[in-house]
Amino acid sequence: MKDNITMTPPKRWLRPADLAEEFGIAKATQDQMRSDGRIPYSKRGKFVFYDREKIDAWLEDAVMVS
């Protein structure tokens, strides 16, 4: 029997809990980074969202080469 495995694309907009789970950045650290302007985010009312594409680009820009 053939397995019907479908891959769903990752969602574009992440909530703080999603970012913590996928990238290992604690919610308290996210709060501090947002306050310091060190992480890209969007806010709608009291809700914080992260654009996956911007987070990926932000992480790529932070690559350290020795």
C-alpha positions as a printed Julia matrix, in Angstrom:
66×3 Matrix{Float64}:
  0.0    0.0    0.0
  1.32   3.42  -0.97
  1.62   6.03   1.79
 -0.18   9.27   1.06
  2.01  11.69   2.94
  1.32  15.31   2.16
  3.63  18.02   3.34
  1.98  21.23   4.4
  4.09  24.32   3.85
  5.19  26.12   7.02
  2.91  28.96   8.0
  4.2   32.42   7.16
  3.15  34.25  10.31
  4.48  32.97  13.63
  3.29  33.84  17.11
  5.83  34.11  19.97
  5.09  30.53  21.08
  5.73  29.3   17.53
  9.05  31.15  17.35
 10.07  29.72  20.72
  9.21  26.18  19.64
 10.76  26.29  16.17
 13.81  28.46  16.78
 14.44  28.03  20.51
 14.16  31.74  21.34
 12.42  32.01  24.72
  9.42  34.34  24.9
 11.12  36.51  27.53
 14.14  36.86  25.22
 11.82  37.79  22.35
 10.25  40.5   24.55
 13.66  42.0   25.29
 14.78  41.77  21.67
 11.6   43.54  20.5
 12.11  46.28  23.1
 15.7   46.73  21.92
 14.69  46.7   18.24
 16.87  43.65  17.55
 14.26  41.35  15.98
 11.78  42.07  13.16
  8.12  41.77  14.15
  4.64  43.08  13.44
  1.99  43.99  15.93
 -1.76  44.07  15.45
 -3.41  45.48  18.54
 -1.89  43.54  21.42
 -0.89  40.56  19.24
  2.71  40.06  18.12
  3.53  38.25  14.88
  6.79  37.3   13.2
  7.07  37.01   9.42
  8.93  33.76   8.77
 10.69  35.24   5.72
 11.98  38.2    7.74
 13.09  35.96  10.62
 14.95  33.69   8.17
 16.66  36.72   6.59
 17.46  38.14  10.06
 19.07  34.86  11.09
 21.06  34.65   7.85
 22.33  38.21   8.37
 23.57  37.2   11.83
 25.84  34.4   10.56
 29.28  34.73  12.1
 32.26  33.76   9.98
 35.59  33.25  11.68
